[in-house]
Amino acid sequence: MHQIVLAPGSSTVPQRHPNEAVYHLTVGTGVVRDLDSGEAADLRVGSMFHVDEGTGYAFVAGPEGAELIGGPCPPDPAIYTGRGV
């Protein structure tokens, strides 16, 4: 499980994992973008989102920043080598 803390308006790098991922927004607001379909969903504190295996995605923090917990399961080793894209 990971903790991701983002400054206002910042975003994660594009992600794509061989397994599914789940995140919970614990602080702030933001948008999760499906990089394959172009769809986006607004998130607020308490929101959870699921990403299907192999789907490209990125999270963009709202104006007050954001904090998420979660990640791919099982963990994606590429994250730790800088190739989690």
C-alpha positions, -999 to +999 in steps of 0.1 A: +000+000+000+013+035-009+006+070+004+006+096-023+007+133-013+002+158-041+005+196-040-024+217-053-029+211-091-001+185-093-005+150-107+009+115-106+029+103-136+008+082-160+004+047-146-003+013-161+000-020-142-004-056-151-028-060-122-057-040-109-053-011-085-075+006-058-071+040-042-089+059-014-088+097-012-081+107+024-075+145+020-085+171-006-102+167-040-091+157-075-098+140-107-088+105-119-083+102-156-086+070-177-059+076-202-073+049-226-109+060-228-104+097-220-130+095-193-125+114-160-142+112-125-142+139-098-132+127-064-136+140-029-126+129+006-138+093+011-139+085-026-124+052-037-116+042-073-107+010-089-085+007-120-087-025-142-055-043-150-036-028-179-056+005-179-036+037-182-045+063-155-034+094-137-047+114-107-047+152-107-050+170-073-076+197-068-068+233-056-061+223-020-039+193-029-047+156-022-036+125-003-044+090-015-036+056-001-037+024-022-020+010-053-018-020-075-023-055-061-002-074-061+025-046-061+039-038-095+078-041-093+081-016-122+071+012-097+103+007-078+125+008-108+111+040-122+092+022-150+057+022-136+043+039-167 
